[in-house]
Amino acid sequence: MLKIRLMGTKNDIKWFEKILQRQPKVAVTEVSELYRNKGTNRYYRAYVEVQKANTKQKTD
């Protein structure tokens, strides 16, 4: 499992969360709420937990 901190604008963070969730080799297990970075009203941070997805598929 990996814990990743995303930092950027609200739109940037949401955009990257969608990219992570579309990856077949990555399973997103948790996404935190957005937190404001101190000293700025523009930038936020969010925390994402990911792990390897079970990509093995049986073929008949």
C-alpha distance matrix in Angstrom:
0.0 3.8 6.8 9.8 13.4 15.9 19.5 22.7 25.2 24.4 25.1 23.0 19.9 20.7 21.5 18.1 16.3 18.5 17.8 14.0 14.8 17.4 15.3 15.5 12.6 10.0 9.5 9.7 9.1 10.9 13.3 15.5 19.2 20.8 22.1 25.1 25.0 27.8 31.0 30.6 31.0 29.5 26.0 23.1 19.4 16.6 12.9 10.3 6.9 5.7 4.5 7.3 10.4 12.9 15.5 17.9 21.1 24.3 27.4 30.8
3.8 0.0 3.8 6.3 9.9 12.5 16.0 19.2 22.0 21.6 22.4 20.0 17.0 18.4 19.1 15.6 14.2 16.9 16.1 12.5 14.1 16.8 14.8 15.9 13.3 10.3 10.5 9.7 9.9 10.6 12.0 13.9 17.4 18.4 19.4 22.1 21.8 24.6 27.6 27.2 27.8 26.2 22.6 19.9 16.2 13.8 10.3 8.1 5.7 5.3 6.2 9.2 12.3 15.4 17.4 20.2 23.4 26.8 29.6 33.2
6.8 3.8 0.0 3.8 6.8 9.9 13.2 16.6 19.3 18.9 20.2 18.0 14.8 16.5 17.8 14.5 13.1 16.3 16.0 12.8 14.4 17.5 16.3 18.0 15.9 12.5 12.1 10.1 10.0 9.2 9.8 10.8 14.2 15.1 15.8 18.5 18.2 21.0 24.2 23.8 24.4 23.2 19.5 16.6 12.9 10.5 6.9 5.8 4.6 6.6 8.9 12.3 14.9 18.2 20.3 23.4 26.3 29.8 32.6 36.1
9.8 6.3 3.8 0.0 3.8 6.4 9.8 13.1 16.0 16.0 17.1 14.6 11.7 13.9 14.9 11.6 10.8 14.3 13.8 11.1 13.5 16.4 15.3 17.7 16.0 12.7 12.9 10.6 11.5 10.4 9.6 10.5 13.3 13.3 14.1 16.3 15.8 18.9 21.7 21.0 21.6 20.0 16.4 13.8 10.2 8.3 5.7 5.1 6.3 7.9 10.8 13.8 16.2 19.8 21.3 24.6 27.4 31.0 33.6 37.2
13.4 9.9 6.8 3.8 0.0 3.8 6.5 10.1 13.1 13.4 15.1 12.8 9.9 12.8 14.2 11.4 11.1 14.9 14.9 12.8 15.3 18.2 17.7 20.5 19.2 15.9 15.9 13.1 13.9 11.9 10.0 9.7 11.6 10.7 10.9 12.8 12.1 15.2 17.9 17.3 18.0 16.6 12.8 10.3 6.7 5.8 4.6 6.4 9.0 11.2 14.4 17.4 19.6 23.2 24.7 28.1 30.8 34.4 37.0 40.5
15.9 12.5 9.9 6.4 3.8 0.0 3.8 6.8 9.7 10.2 11.6 9.0 6.4 9.7 10.9 8.4 8.9 12.5 12.6 11.5 14.1 16.7 16.7 20.0 19.2 16.1 16.4 13.5 15.0 12.9 10.2 10.2 11.2 9.5 10.3 11.7 11.3 14.8 17.1 15.6 15.9 13.9 10.3 8.2 5.4 5.2 6.1 7.5 10.8 12.5 16.0 18.6 20.3 24.0 25.1 28.7 31.1 34.8 37.0 40.6
19.5 16.0 13.2 9.8 6.5 3.8 0.0 3.8 7.1 8.8 10.7 8.2 6.8 10.6 11.8 10.2 11.4 14.7 14.9 14.6 17.1 19.5 19.8 23.3 22.7 19.7 20.0 17.1 18.6 16.2 13.1 12.3 12.2 9.5 9.5 9.6 8.5 12.0 13.8 12.1 12.7 10.6 6.9 5.7 4.4 6.7 8.9 11.1 14.5 16.3 19.8 22.3 24.0 27.8 28.6 32.3 34.6 38.4 40.5 44.1
22.7 19.2 16.6 13.1 10.1 6.8 3.8 0.0 3.8 6.5 8.0 5.8 6.1 9.6 10.4 10.0 11.9 14.5 14.9 15.5 17.9 19.9 20.7 24.3 24.3 21.4 21.9 19.0 20.8 18.4 15.0 14.3 13.5 10.2 10.6 9.8 9.2 12.6 13.5 11.0 10.9 8.0 5.0 5.5 6.5 9.0 11.9 13.7 17.3 18.9 22.4 24.7 26.0 29.7 30.3 34.0 36.1 39.9 41.7 45.3
25.2 22.0 19.3 16.0 13.1 9.7 7.1 3.8 0.0 3.8 5.4 5.1 6.3 8.7 9.8 10.8 12.4 14.5 15.6 16.7 18.6 20.4 21.8 25.5 26.0 23.2 23.3 20.3 22.0 19.5 15.8 14.9 13.3 9.9 10.7 9.6 10.1 13.3 13.8 10.6 9.3 6.0 4.7 5.8 8.2 10.4 13.8 15.5 19.3 20.9 24.5 26.8 27.6 31.3 31.8 35.6 37.3 41.1 42.9 46.3
24.4 21.6 18.9 16.0 13.4 10.2 8.8 6.5 3.8 0.0 3.8 5.5 5.3 6.3 8.6 10.1 10.7 12.6 14.5 15.6 16.8 18.8 20.7 24.2 25.0 22.1 21.7 18.5 20.0 17.3 13.6 12.8 10.7 7.7 9.7 9.6 11.3 14.7 15.8 12.6 10.6 8.1 7.2 6.4 8.3 9.3 12.8 14.3 18.1 19.8 23.4 25.8 26.3 29.9 30.5 34.3 35.8 39.5 41.4 44.7
25.1 22.4 20.2 17.1 15.1 11.6 10.7 8.0 5.4 3.8 0.0 3.8 5.5 5.2 6.0 8.6 9.9 10.8 12.5 14.4 15.5 16.9 19.0 22.6 23.8 21.3 21.3 18.4 20.6 18.4 14.9 15.0 13.4 11.0 13.3 13.3 14.8 18.2 18.9 15.6 13.5 10.5 10.0 9.8 11.3 11.8 14.9 15.5 19.1 20.1 23.6 25.5 25.6 29.1 29.3 33.1 34.4 38.1 39.6 42.9
23.0 20.0 18.0 14.6 12.8 9.0 8.2 5.8 5.1 5.5 3.8 0.0 3.8 5.6 5.1 6.2 8.7 10.1 10.7 12.4 14.4 15.7 17.2 20.9 21.7 19.2 19.8 17.2 19.6 17.7 14.4 14.9 14.1 11.6 13.6 13.7 14.2 17.8 18.6 15.6 14.4 11.1 9.5 9.5 10.2 10.9 13.5 14.0 17.4 18.2 21.5 23.3 23.9 27.5 27.6 31.4 32.9 36.7 38.3 41.7
19.9 17.0 14.8 11.7 9.9 6.4 6.8 6.1 6.3 5.3 5.5 3.8 0.0 3.8 5.4 5.2 6.2 8.7 9.9 10.6 12.3 14.5 15.9 19.4 19.9 17.0 17.1 14.1 16.2 14.1 10.7 11.1 10.7 8.7 11.1 12.1 13.0 16.8 18.4 15.8 14.7 12.0 9.7 8.1 7.7 7.4 9.8 10.4 13.9 15.1 18.6 20.8 21.4 25.1 25.6 29.4 31.1 34.9 36.8 40.2
20.7 18.4 16.5 13.9 12.8 9.7 10.6 9.6 8.7 6.3 5.2 5.6 3.8 0.0 3.8 5.5 5.1 6.4 8.8 10.0 10.7 12.6 14.8 18.2 19.4 16.6 16.3 13.4 15.5 13.6 10.4 11.4 10.8 9.7 12.9 14.3 15.9 19.6 21.3 18.5 16.7 14.2 12.5 10.9 10.6 9.5 11.6 11.3 14.6 15.5 18.9 20.8 20.8 24.2 24.7 28.4 29.7 33.4 35.2 38.5
21.5 19.1 17.8 14.9 14.2 10.9 11.8 10.4 9.8 8.6 6.0 5.1 5.4 3.8 0.0 3.8 5.5 5.4 6.5 9.0 10.2 11.1 13.2 16.8 18.2 16.0 16.4 14.2 17.0 15.8 13.1 14.6 14.4 13.2 16.1 17.2 18.3 22.0 23.2 20.3 18.8 15.8 14.2 13.3 13.0 12.2 14.0 13.1 16.1 16.1 19.2 20.5 20.4 23.8 23.7 27.4 28.6 32.3 33.8 37.1
18.1 15.6 14.5 11.6 11.4 8.4 10.2 10.0 10.8 10.1 8.6 6.2 5.2 5.5 3.8 0.0 3.8 5.3 4.9 6.2 8.6 10.0 11.1 14.8 15.5 13.1 13.9 11.8 14.9 14.0 11.6 13.5 14.2 13.2 15.8 17.2 17.8 21.5 23.1 20.6 19.7 16.8 14.4 13.1 12.0 10.8 11.7 10.5 13.3 13.0 16.0 17.4 17.8 21.3 21.3 25.1 26.8 30.5 32.2 35.6
16.3 14.2 13.1 10.8 11.1 8.9 11.4 11.9 12.4 10.7 9.9 8.7 6.2 5.1 5.5 3.8 0.0 3.8 5.4 5.1 6.2 8.8 10.3 13.6 14.4 11.5 11.4 8.8 11.6 10.6 8.3 10.8 11.8 11.8 14.9 17.0 18.2 21.9 24.0 21.7 20.6 18.1 15.7 13.5 11.9 9.6 10.0 8.2 10.8 10.8 14.0 15.7 15.8 19.3 19.8 23.6 25.1 28.8 30.8 34.2
18.5 16.9 16.3 14.3 14.9 12.5 14.7 14.5 14.5 12.6 10.8 10.1 8.7 6.4 5.4 5.3 3.8 0.0 3.8 5.4 5.1 6.3 9.0 12.2 14.0 11.8 11.8 10.0 13.1 12.8 11.1 13.8 14.6 14.8 18.1 20.1 21.4 25.2 27.1 24.4 23.0 20.3 18.4 16.6 15.4 13.2 13.7 11.6 13.6 12.9 15.5 16.5 15.8 18.9 18.9 22.6 23.7 27.3 29.0 32.2
17.8 16.1 16.0 13.8 14.9 12.6 14.9 14.9 15.6 14.5 12.5 10.7 9.9 8.8 6.5 4.9 5.4 3.8 0.0 3.8 5.5 5.3 6.7 10.4 11.9 10.3 11.5 10.6 14.2 14.5 13.1 16.0 17.2 17.1 20.1 21.8 22.6 26.3 28.1 25.5 24.5 21.6 19.4 17.9 16.5 14.7 14.7 12.3 13.9 12.5 14.6 15.1 14.7 17.9 17.4 21.1 22.4 26.1 27.6 31.0
14.0 12.5 12.8 11.1 12.8 11.5 14.6 15.5 16.7 15.6 14.4 12.4 10.6 10.0 9.0 6.2 5.1 5.4 3.8 0.0 3.8 5.5 5.5 8.9 9.5 7.0 8.1 7.1 10.8 11.5 10.9 14.1 16.0 16.5 19.2 21.5 22.1 25.8 28.0 25.9 25.2 22.5 19.9 17.9 15.7 13.3 12.5 9.5 10.5 8.7 10.9 11.6 11.6 15.1 15.2 19.0 20.7 24.4 26.3 29.8
14.8 14.1 14.4 13.5 15.3 14.1 17.1 17.9 18.6 16.8 15.5 14.4 12.3 10.7 10.2 8.6 6.2 5.1 5.5 3.8 0.0 3.8 5.6 8.0 9.6 7.2 6.9 6.1 9.6 10.7 10.5 14.1 16.0 17.1 20.3 22.8 24.0 27.7 30.0 27.9 26.7 24.3 21.9 19.6 17.5 14.7 13.8 10.6 11.1 9.4 11.2 11.9 10.7 13.9 14.1 17.8 19.1 22.7 24.7 28.0
17.4 16.8 17.5 16.4 18.2 16.7 19.5 19.9 20.4 18.8 16.9 15.7 14.5 12.6 11.1 10.0 8.8 6.3 5.3 5.5 3.8 0.0 3.8 6.3 9.0 8.1 8.9 9.4 12.9 14.4 14.3 17.8 19.5 20.3 23.5 25.8 26.8 30.6 32.6 30.2 29.1 26.3 24.1 22.2 20.5 18.0 17.3 14.1 14.5 12.2 13.4 13.0 11.4 14.0 13.3 16.9 17.7 21.3 22.8 26.1
15.3 14.8 16.3 15.3 17.7 16.7 19.8 20.7 21.8 20.7 19.0 17.2 15.9 14.8 13.2 11.1 10.3 9.0 6.7 5.5 5.6 3.8 0.0 3.8 5.6 5.5 7.7 9.2 12.9 14.9 15.3 18.8 21.0 21.8 24.7 26.9 27.6 31.3 33.4 31.3 30.5 27.8 25.2 23.3 21.1 18.7 17.4 14.1 13.8 10.8 11.2 10.2 9.0 11.8 10.8 14.5 15.9 19.6 21.2 24.7
15.5 15.9 18.0 17.7 20.5 20.0 23.3 24.3 25.5 24.2 22.6 20.9 19.4 18.2 16.8 14.8 13.6 12.2 10.4 8.9 8.0 6.3 3.8 0.0 3.8 5.6 7.6 10.3 13.4 16.2 17.3 21.1 23.5 24.7 27.6 30.1 30.9 34.5 36.8 34.8 34.1 31.4 28.8 26.7 24.3 21.6 20.0 16.3 15.3 11.9 11.1 9.1 6.9 8.8 7.2 10.8 12.1 15.8 17.4 21.0
12.6 13.3 15.9 16.0 19.2 19.2 22.7 24.3 26.0 25.0 23.8 21.7 19.9 19.4 18.2 15.5 14.4 14.0 11.9 9.5 9.6 9.0 5.6 3.8 0.0 3.8 6.9 10.0 12.8 15.7 17.3 20.8 23.7 24.9 27.4 30.0 30.3 33.9 36.3 34.6 34.3 31.7 28.8 26.6 23.9 21.2 19.1 15.4 13.8 10.1 8.6 5.9 4.9 7.3 6.3 9.9 12.3 16.0 18.0 21.7
10.0 10.3 12.5 12.7 15.9 16.1 19.7 21.4 23.2 22.1 21.3 19.2 17.0 16.6 16.0 13.1 11.5 11.8 10.3 7.0 7.2 8.1 5.5 5.6 3.8 0.0 3.8 6.4 9.3 12.0 13.5 17.1 20.0 21.3 23.8 26.5 27.0 30.5 33.0 31.5 31.1 28.7 25.7 23.3 20.5 17.6 15.3 11.6 10.1 6.5 5.8 4.9 4.9 8.5 9.0 12.7 15.0 18.8 21.1 24.7
9.5 10.5 12.1 12.9 15.9 16.4 20.0 21.9 23.3 21.7 21.3 19.8 17.1 16.3 16.4 13.9 11.4 11.8 11.5 8.1 6.9 8.9 7.7 7.6 6.9 3.8 0.0 3.8 6.1 9.2 11.4 15.0 18.1 20.0 22.6 25.7 26.6 30.0 32.8 31.3 30.7 28.7 25.7 23.0 20.0 16.7 14.3 10.5 8.6 5.5 5.3 5.9 4.9 8.3 10.0 13.4 15.5 19.1 21.8 25.1
9.7 9.7 10.1 10.6 13.1 13.5 17.1 19.0 20.3 18.5 18.4 17.2 14.1 13.4 14.2 11.8 8.8 10.0 10.6 7.1 6.1 9.4 9.2 10.3 10.0 6.4 3.8 0.0 3.8 5.9 7.6 11.3 14.3 16.2 18.9 22.0 23.1 26.6 29.5 28.0 27.2 25.4 22.5 19.5 16.6 13.2 10.9 7.2 6.0 4.4 6.6 8.8 8.6 12.0 13.8 17.2 19.2 22.7 25.4 28.7
9.1 9.9 10.0 11.5 13.9 15.0 18.6 20.8 22.0 20.0 20.6 19.6 16.2 15.5 17.0 14.9 11.6 13.1 14.2 10.8 9.6 12.9 12.9 13.4 12.8 9.3 6.1 3.8 0.0 3.8 7.1 10.4 13.7 16.3 18.8 22.2 23.5 26.7 29.9 28.7 28.0 26.7 23.7 20.4 17.3 13.6 10.9 7.7 5.5 5.5 7.3 10.1 10.1 12.9 15.5 18.5 20.4 23.7 26.8 29.9
10.9 10.6 9.2 10.4 11.9 12.9 16.2 18.4 19.5 17.3 18.4 17.7 14.1 13.6 15.8 14.0 10.6 12.8 14.5 11.5 10.7 14.4 14.9 16.2 15.7 12.0 9.2 5.9 3.8 0.0 3.8 6.6 10.0 12.8 15.1 18.7 20.2 23.4 26.6 25.5 24.7 23.6 20.7 17.3 14.3 10.5 8.1 5.7 5.1 7.2 10.0 13.3 13.6 16.6 19.1 22.2 24.1 27.5 30.4 33.5
13.3 12.0 9.8 9.6 10.0 10.2 13.1 15.0 15.8 13.6 14.9 14.4 10.7 10.4 13.1 11.6 8.3 11.1 13.1 10.9 10.5 14.3 15.3 17.3 17.3 13.5 11.4 7.6 7.1 3.8 0.0 3.8 6.8 9.2 11.9 15.3 17.0 20.3 23.4 22.0 21.0 19.9 17.2 13.7 11.0 7.2 5.9 4.6 6.6 9.1 12.5 15.7 16.1 19.4 21.4 24.8 26.6 30.1 32.8 36.0
15.5 13.9 10.8 10.5 9.7 10.2 12.3 14.3 14.9 12.8 15.0 14.9 11.1 11.4 14.6 13.5 10.8 13.8 16.0 14.1 14.1 17.8 18.8 21.1 20.8 17.1 15.0 11.3 10.4 6.6 3.8 0.0 3.8 6.5 8.7 12.4 14.3 17.4 20.6 19.5 18.6 18.0 15.4 11.7 9.1 5.6 5.2 6.4 8.8 12.1 15.5 18.9 19.7 22.9 25.0 28.4 30.3 33.8 36.5 39.7
19.2 17.4 14.2 13.3 11.6 11.2 12.2 13.5 13.3 10.7 13.4 14.1 10.7 10.8 14.4 14.2 11.8 14.6 17.2 16.0 16.0 19.5 21.0 23.5 23.7 20.0 18.1 14.3 13.7 10.0 6.8 3.8 0.0 3.8 6.5 10.0 12.7 15.7 18.7 17.3 15.9 15.6 13.6 9.9 8.5 6.1 7.7 9.6 12.5 15.5 19.1 22.3 22.9 26.1 28.0 31.5 33.2 36.6 39.3 42.4
20.8 18.4 15.1 13.3 10.7 9.5 9.5 10.2 9.9 7.7 11.0 11.6 8.7 9.7 13.2 13.2 11.8 14.8 17.1 16.5 17.1 20.3 21.8 24.7 24.9 21.3 20.0 16.2 16.3 12.8 9.2 6.5 3.8 0.0 3.8 6.7 9.5 12.7 15.3 13.7 12.2 11.9 9.8 6.2 5.7 5.0 8.2 10.8 14.2 17.1 20.8 23.9 24.7 28.2 29.8 33.4 35.1 38.7 41.2 44.5
22.1 19.4 15.8 14.1 10.9 10.3 9.5 10.6 10.7 9.7 13.3 13.6 11.1 12.9 16.1 15.8 14.9 18.1 20.1 19.2 20.3 23.5 24.7 27.6 27.4 23.8 22.6 18.9 18.8 15.1 11.9 8.7 6.5 3.8 0.0 3.8 6.5 9.2 12.2 11.3 10.5 11.0 8.8 5.4 5.2 6.3 9.2 12.6 15.9 19.1 22.7 26.0 27.2 30.7 32.5 36.0 38.0 41.6 44.2 47.5
25.1 22.1 18.5 16.3 12.8 11.7 9.6 9.8 9.6 9.6 13.3 13.7 12.1 14.3 17.2 17.2 17.0 20.1 21.8 21.5 22.8 25.8 26.9 30.1 30.0 26.5 25.7 22.0 22.2 18.7 15.3 12.4 10.0 6.7 3.8 0.0 3.8 6.2 8.7 7.5 7.0 8.1 6.4 4.4 6.4 9.0 12.2 15.6 19.1 22.1 25.7 28.9 30.2 33.8 35.3 38.9 41.0 44.6 47.1 50.4
25.0 21.8 18.2 15.8 12.1 11.3 8.5 9.2 10.1 11.3 14.8 14.2 13.0 15.9 18.3 17.8 18.2 21.4 22.6 22.1 24.0 26.8 27.6 30.9 30.3 27.0 26.6 23.1 23.5 20.2 17.0 14.3 12.7 9.5 6.5 3.8 0.0 3.8 6.4 6.0 7.4 8.2 5.8 5.1 6.6 10.0 12.8 16.3 19.6 22.5 26.1 29.2 30.9 34.5 35.9 39.5 41.8 45.5 47.9 51.4
27.8 24.6 21.0 18.9 15.2 14.8 12.0 12.6 13.3 14.7 18.2 17.8 16.8 19.6 22.0 21.5 21.9 25.2 26.3 25.8 27.7 30.6 31.3 34.5 33.9 30.5 30.0 26.6 26.7 23.4 20.3 17.4 15.7 12.7 9.2 6.2 3.8 0.0 3.8 5.7 8.0 10.0 8.7 8.8 10.2 13.5 16.0 19.7 22.7 25.8 29.2 32.4 34.3 37.9 39.4 43.0 45.3 49.0 51.5 55.0
31.0 27.6 24.2 21.7 17.9 17.1 13.8 13.5 13.8 15.8 18.9 18.6 18.4 21.3 23.2 23.1 24.0 27.1 28.1 28.0 30.0 32.6 33.4 36.8 36.3 33.0 32.8 29.5 29.9 26.6 23.4 20.6 18.7 15.3 12.2 8.7 6.4 3.8 0.0 3.8 7.1 9.3 9.1 10.6 12.8 16.4 19.1 22.7 25.9 28.7 32.2 35.3 37.1 40.8 42.0 45.6 48.0 51.7 54.0 57.5
30.6 27.2 23.8 21.0 17.3 15.6 12.1 11.0 10.6 12.6 15.6 15.6 15.8 18.5 20.3 20.6 21.7 24.4 25.5 25.9 27.9 30.2 31.3 34.8 34.6 31.5 31.3 28.0 28.7 25.5 22.0 19.5 17.3 13.7 11.3 7.5 6.0 5.7 3.8 0.0 3.8 5.5 6.2 8.5 11.5 15.1 18.3 21.6 25.1 27.7 31.3 34.1 35.7 39.4 40.4 44.1 46.2 50.0 52.1 55.6
31.0 27.8 24.4 21.6 18.0 15.9 12.7 10.9 9.3 10.6 13.5 14.4 14.7 16.7 18.8 19.7 20.6 23.0 24.5 25.2 26.7 29.1 30.5 34.1 34.3 31.1 30.7 27.2 28.0 24.7 21.0 18.6 15.9 12.2 10.5 7.0 7.4 8.0 7.1 3.8 0.0 3.8 6.0 8.0 11.6 14.7 18.3 21.3 25.0 27.5 31.2 34.1 35.3 38.9 39.9 43.7 45.5 49.3 51.3 54.7
29.5 26.2 23.2 20.0 16.6 13.9 10.6 8.0 6.0 8.1 10.5 11.1 12.0 14.2 15.8 16.8 18.1 20.3 21.6 22.5 24.3 26.3 27.8 31.4 31.7 28.7 28.7 25.4 26.7 23.6 19.9 18.0 15.6 11.9 11.0 8.1 8.2 10.0 9.3 5.5 3.8 0.0 3.8 6.8 10.5 13.6 17.3 19.9 23.6 25.8 29.5 32.0 33.1 36.8 37.5 41.3 43.1 46.9 48.8 52.2
26.0 22.6 19.5 16.4 12.8 10.3 6.9 5.0 4.7 7.2 10.0 9.5 9.7 12.5 14.2 14.4 15.7 18.4 19.4 19.9 21.9 24.1 25.2 28.8 28.8 25.7 25.7 22.5 23.7 20.7 17.2 15.4 13.6 9.8 8.8 6.4 5.8 8.7 9.1 6.2 6.0 3.8 0.0 3.8 7.1 10.5 13.9 16.6 20.3 22.5 26.1 28.7 30.1 33.8 34.6 38.4 40.4 44.1 46.2 49.6
23.1 19.9 16.6 13.8 10.3 8.2 5.7 5.5 5.8 6.4 9.8 9.5 8.1 10.9 13.3 13.1 13.5 16.6 17.9 17.9 19.6 22.2 23.3 26.7 26.6 23.3 23.0 19.5 20.4 17.3 13.7 11.7 9.9 6.2 5.4 4.4 5.1 8.8 10.6 8.5 8.0 6.8 3.8 0.0 3.8 7.0 10.5 13.4 17.1 19.6 23.3 26.2 27.4 31.1 32.3 35.9 38.0 41.7 43.9 47.4
19.4 16.2 12.9 10.2 6.7 5.4 4.4 6.5 8.2 8.3 11.3 10.2 7.7 10.6 13.0 12.0 11.9 15.4 16.5 15.7 17.5 20.5 21.1 24.3 23.9 20.5 20.0 16.6 17.3 14.3 11.0 9.1 8.5 5.7 5.2 6.4 6.6 10.2 12.8 11.5 11.6 10.5 7.1 3.8 0.0 3.8 6.9 10.1 13.6 16.2 19.9 22.9 24.4 28.1 29.4 33.0 35.3 39.0 41.3 44.8
16.6 13.8 10.5 8.3 5.8 5.2 6.7 9.0 10.4 9.3 11.8 10.9 7.4 9.5 12.2 10.8 9.6 13.2 14.7 13.3 14.7 18.0 18.7 21.6 21.2 17.6 16.7 13.2 13.6 10.5 7.2 5.6 6.1 5.0 6.3 9.0 10.0 13.5 16.4 15.1 14.7 13.6 10.5 7.0 3.8 0.0 3.8 6.7 10.3 13.1 16.8 19.9 21.2 24.8 26.4 30.0 32.1 35.8 38.3 41.7
12.9 10.3 6.9 5.7 4.6 6.1 8.9 11.9 13.8 12.8 14.9 13.5 9.8 11.6 14.0 11.7 10.0 13.7 14.7 12.5 13.8 17.3 17.4 20.0 19.1 15.3 14.3 10.9 10.9 8.1 5.9 5.2 7.7 8.2 9.2 12.2 12.8 16.0 19.1 18.3 18.3 17.3 13.9 10.5 6.9 3.8 0.0 3.8 6.9 10.0 13.6 17.0 18.6 22.1 24.0 27.4 29.8 33.4 36.0 39.5
10.3 8.1 5.8 5.1 6.4 7.5 11.1 13.7 15.5 14.3 15.5 14.0 10.4 11.3 13.1 10.5 8.2 11.6 12.3 9.5 10.6 14.1 14.1 16.3 15.4 11.6 10.5 7.2 7.7 5.7 4.6 6.4 9.6 10.8 12.6 15.6 16.3 19.7 22.7 21.6 21.3 19.9 16.6 13.4 10.1 6.7 3.8 0.0 3.8 6.5 10.2 13.4 14.8 18.4 20.2 23.6 26.0 29.6 32.2 35.7
6.9 5.7 4.6 6.3 9.0 10.8 14.5 17.3 19.3 18.1 19.1 17.4 13.9 14.6 16.1 13.3 10.8 13.6 13.9 10.5 11.1 14.5 13.8 15.3 13.8 10.1 8.6 6.0 5.5 5.1 6.6 8.8 12.5 14.2 15.9 19.1 19.6 22.7 25.9 25.1 25.0 23.6 20.3 17.1 13.6 10.3 6.9 3.8 0.0 3.8 7.0 10.6 12.3 15.6 17.9 21.1 23.6 27.1 30.0 33.4
5.7 5.3 6.6 7.9 11.2 12.5 16.3 18.9 20.9 19.8 20.1 18.2 15.1 15.5 16.1 13.0 10.8 12.9 12.5 8.7 9.4 12.2 10.8 11.9 10.1 6.5 5.5 4.4 5.5 7.2 9.1 12.1 15.5 17.1 19.1 22.1 22.5 25.8 28.7 27.7 27.5 25.8 22.5 19.6 16.2 13.1 10.0 6.5 3.8 0.0 3.8 7.0 8.8 12.2 14.3 17.5 20.2 23.7 26.5 30.0
4.5 6.2 8.9 10.8 14.4 16.0 19.8 22.4 24.5 23.4 23.6 21.5 18.6 18.9 19.2 16.0 14.0 15.5 14.6 10.9 11.2 13.4 11.2 11.1 8.6 5.8 5.3 6.6 7.3 10.0 12.5 15.5 19.1 20.8 22.7 25.7 26.1 29.2 32.2 31.3 31.2 29.5 26.1 23.3 19.9 16.8 13.6 10.2 7.0 3.8 0.0 3.8 6.2 9.3 11.6 14.5 17.5 20.9 23.8 27.3
7.3 9.2 12.3 13.8 17.4 18.6 22.3 24.7 26.8 25.8 25.5 23.3 20.8 20.8 20.5 17.4 15.7 16.5 15.1 11.6 11.9 13.0 10.2 9.1 5.9 4.9 5.9 8.8 10.1 13.3 15.7 18.9 22.3 23.9 26.0 28.9 29.2 32.4 35.3 34.1 34.1 32.0 28.7 26.2 22.9 19.9 17.0 13.4 10.6 7.0 3.8 0.0 3.8 6.5 8.3 11.1 14.3 17.7 20.5 24.0
10.4 12.3 14.9 16.2 19.6 20.3 24.0 26.0 27.6 26.3 25.6 23.9 21.4 20.8 20.4 17.8 15.8 15.8 14.7 11.6 10.7 11.4 9.0 6.9 4.9 4.9 4.9 8.6 10.1 13.6 16.1 19.7 22.9 24.7 27.2 30.2 30.9 34.3 37.1 35.7 35.3 33.1 30.1 27.4 24.4 21.2 18.6 14.8 12.3 8.8 6.2 3.8 0.0 3.8 5.7 8.8 11.4 14.9 17.8 21.2
12.9 15.4 18.2 19.8 23.2 24.0 27.8 29.7 31.3 29.9 29.1 27.5 25.1 24.2 23.8 21.3 19.3 18.9 17.9 15.1 13.9 14.0 11.8 8.8 7.3 8.5 8.3 12.0 12.9 16.6 19.4 22.9 26.1 28.2 30.7 33.8 34.5 37.9 40.8 39.4 38.9 36.8 33.8 31.1 28.1 24.8 22.1 18.4 15.6 12.2 9.3 6.5 3.8 0.0 3.8 5.7 8.3 11.6 14.7 18.0
15.5 17.4 20.3 21.3 24.7 25.1 28.6 30.3 31.8 30.5 29.3 27.6 25.6 24.7 23.7 21.3 19.8 18.9 17.4 15.2 14.1 13.3 10.8 7.2 6.3 9.0 10.0 13.8 15.5 19.1 21.4 25.0 28.0 29.8 32.5 35.3 35.9 39.4 42.0 40.4 39.9 37.5 34.6 32.3 29.4 26.4 24.0 20.2 17.9 14.3 11.6 8.3 5.7 3.8 0.0 3.8 6.2 9.9 12.3 16.0
17.9 20.2 23.4 24.6 28.1 28.7 32.3 34.0 35.6 34.3 33.1 31.4 29.4 28.4 27.4 25.1 23.6 22.6 21.1 19.0 17.8 16.9 14.5 10.8 9.9 12.7 13.4 17.2 18.5 22.2 24.8 28.4 31.5 33.4 36.0 38.9 39.5 43.0 45.6 44.1 43.7 41.3 38.4 35.9 33.0 30.0 27.4 23.6 21.1 17.5 14.5 11.1 8.8 5.7 3.8 0.0 3.8 6.8 9.5 13.0
21.1 23.4 26.3 27.4 30.8 31.1 34.6 36.1 37.3 35.8 34.4 32.9 31.1 29.7 28.6 26.8 25.1 23.7 22.4 20.7 19.1 17.7 15.9 12.1 12.3 15.0 15.5 19.2 20.4 24.1 26.6 30.3 33.2 35.1 38.0 41.0 41.8 45.3 48.0 46.2 45.5 43.1 40.4 38.0 35.3 32.1 29.8 26.0 23.6 20.2 17.5 14.3 11.4 8.3 6.2 3.8 0.0 3.8 6.4 9.8
24.3 26.8 29.8 31.0 34.4 34.8 38.4 39.9 41.1 39.5 38.1 36.7 34.9 33.4 32.3 30.5 28.8 27.3 26.1 24.4 22.7 21.3 19.6 15.8 16.0 18.8 19.1 22.7 23.7 27.5 30.1 33.8 36.6 38.7 41.6 44.6 45.5 49.0 51.7 50.0 49.3 46.9 44.1 41.7 39.0 35.8 33.4 29.6 27.1 23.7 20.9 17.7 14.9 11.6 9.9 6.8 3.8 0.0 3.8 6.5
27.4 29.6 32.6 33.6 37.0 37.0 40.5 41.7 42.9 41.4 39.6 38.3 36.8 35.2 33.8 32.2 30.8 29.0 27.6 26.3 24.7 22.8 21.2 17.4 18.0 21.1 21.8 25.4 26.8 30.4 32.8 36.5 39.3 41.2 44.2 47.1 47.9 51.5 54.0 52.1 51.3 48.8 46.2 43.9 41.3 38.3 36.0 32.2 30.0 26.5 23.8 20.5 17.8 14.7 12.3 9.5 6.4 3.8 0.0 3.8
30.8 33.2 36.1 37.2 40.5 40.6 44.1 45.3 46.3 44.7 42.9 41.7 40.2 38.5 37.1 35.6 34.2 32.2 31.0 29.8 28.0 26.1 24.7 21.0 21.7 24.7 25.1 28.7 29.9 33.5 36.0 39.7 42.4 44.5 47.5 50.4 51.4 55.0 57.5 55.6 54.7 52.2 49.6 47.4 44.8 41.7 39.5 35.7 33.4 30.0 27.3 24.0 21.2 18.0 16.0 13.0 9.8 6.5 3.8 0.0
